[in-house]
Every structure is written in C-alpha cells, then in structure tokens.
Amino acid sequence: MNPPQISKSQNSILQSISRRSPNQVIPSTSSAGSVATGDGDCRDTARSQLSRRKFQLLAASLVASGSLPVLGSNSFAGEIGIASKRSSVLKPIRQATGASLKGRIWKTLKIGMTSGVPGTLTDKFNAAKAAGFDGIEMDIPGMNVQETKEAIRESGLIVDGSVCSTHWQIRHTDPDPQVRQKALQDLQQAIRDTDAVGGKSVLLVVGHGRDGELEDIWQRALENVRLAIPLAAQLGISILVENVWNHFMYDHDGGSDQTAKHFVRFIDELNSPWVGMQFDIGNHWKYGSMGDWIRQLGKRIYKLDLKGFSRQDSKFTDIGQGDIDWADVRA
C-alpha cells in the first residue's frame, strides 16, 4: 500500500519543511511567543513562512506531519482510540462532534505550522480548521492560556495536546540537578496549561545521549519523568515520549537493523498508563523497520507523527517521497 497521495503543489510546499534534520535547532515564531526547538517534525514547520493559501494546501494533506491518535494495536483499521483506559485522550473530539470514533484517523498539527497565517491566534485556529484538521498542539511553556481559550471558543477547534517547548535545551538527562529541576517544572507547567485549555497529551523529548553514560542518563530521565506522573494522573494528561535524533535509546551511528527495544523498556519501566509514545515514523526509518517498531511498541503508542525519509540517500524528503515501507507500517 502506498502512502497517502499529495499533489505536486502540495509537494512543493512541503519541501522546505520535510527535509530538516531531527536534531536541528531553530527558534519558533509561533503566535504564543514561545521559543521552541525542533526535531524534524512539524514543530519545525513553524520556521517556514507560509501564505494562507499555501498553508491551507499544506494542511489539507493527511501526511503533513500531523499527529494521528491511534489505537494501541497493530492495525490502522478499526476504532481509533488509545485503548480503553486511555480513551480520555480523544474525549474532547468525541464530545465536540458527537460522532463515533470507529474508522477515524484524527488529524492534528503543531501550532508552529500556522506561523505563516497572519492575524490573531483565532485566525490561525480558523485556518487550521478550514484546512481540515481536527485539533492543534500548542507549545508550552510560552502559551497564553486565556488567548488560547478564546481561540478555541471562537474557532471551534480543540487543543488536543502540547509540546514541551524547552525540552531540547533544558533536559531531564542533564548532569546538573538544578537543570533537571527546571526541566521538571517546565513539564509540570506543560501538563497544567494543557489541562487548562482542554488538551490531553504533552509531547516530550526526554533528554540527550551526550549528557553522560547510558545508565546515568537513563536513570536521570526515569527519575525526573516519574516525578511528573502524579500530576499527569491527577489531571488526566498523557506524557508522550517522542523518538528523535537525540543519541538516546538507539545507536546514532548504527545500522538499519535496530529495534524499538530500548523505547519499550523505557516506557515499561515508568509503568504508568499516563506515559506512552508519540511515535514519529520518519525519524527512525534510517535505523530500523518502522512496521516492526510499531508492532514492538504496540499499545505504548498513543499518537503518530509522519514525515518522509530516504534511507538510500540518508536524508529527509518531501512527504510521500523517500523509501519508507508504508505497506509494512500499515500491516
């Protein structure tokens, strides 16, 4: 099975955003005023200035690096949920539409993708809704809660989650305990503010492999994230770890035969229904079979991010191009 089809005009628009390295750091120009760092997914699209028309063409495509909430199973068919005990992630959409989730894939995007849309935050929400998206993820810290609530009310577009905007610079694996404390505070703020605007998930990069020896950074990350779980459980917010090029939980200089075993172990050691994966299919195609990784992660996956990648050329590509084995991904 081929990836979703996009037009030549959509491909030309996607070109500048889909080829970024997932460890490239670029300041955000989001309307919330936050300074976020990207890892190659649609957070980086904040950095390309798109016209309203181009944005709408871009956003209309399923494959525009949106986040796709999926059922914790090995198939994209069937009811779209987060497994029974995690169904709160999609509760706002169900309430807003009154529709069954069966057979649906819910498309959302990062707030940075709307940076080319002029006007207020409500204007950006309206553009995303008109383009066919079901929700939007905000950058926190940096989001104005009241402004966001007004944009939700005026546009009818929900905030389904957020991205912890400081997680690349202020890391849970940093050897300095004070930095790790600040990372925890930022994650807790993201959880609180996401809840305040009705969202249900916070995307998190848990650290960087260059912060020390593997076992040391592993334990630092576990300890810090564990401290945020009680608040996440209290408010019903899922902490979603993203797989990125951070030299952690995979061999950055290794081959394409790697597995998801380290991500499986990390999520399982946290041992909470409020922690899962926001799995980026394009980010680790260079390192392994994404179909296998999805099957290995199984119900640990709460959302998906999409992008294109060419293993042959070792670079990110226009979405829908490259050589990702989409038939295996969808198997």
Buried (B, 14 or more C-beta within 10 A) or exposed (E): EEBBEBEEEBBEBBBBBBBBEBBBEBEBBBBBEBBBBBBBBBBBBBBBEBEBEBBBBBBBBBBBBBBBBBBBBBEBEEEBBBBEEBBBBBEBBBEBEEEEBEEBBBBBBBBBBBBBBEEBBBBBBBBBBBBEBBBBBBBBBBBBBEBBBBBBEBBEBBBBBBBBBBBBBBBBBBEEEEBBBBBBBBBBBBBBBBBBBBBBBBBBBBBBBEBBEEEEBBBBBBEBBBBBBEBBBEBBBBBBBBBBBBBBBBEEEEEEEBBBEBBBEBBEBBEBBBBBBBBBBBBBBBBBBBBBBBBBBBBBBBBBBBBBBBBEEEBBBBBBBBEBBBEBBBB
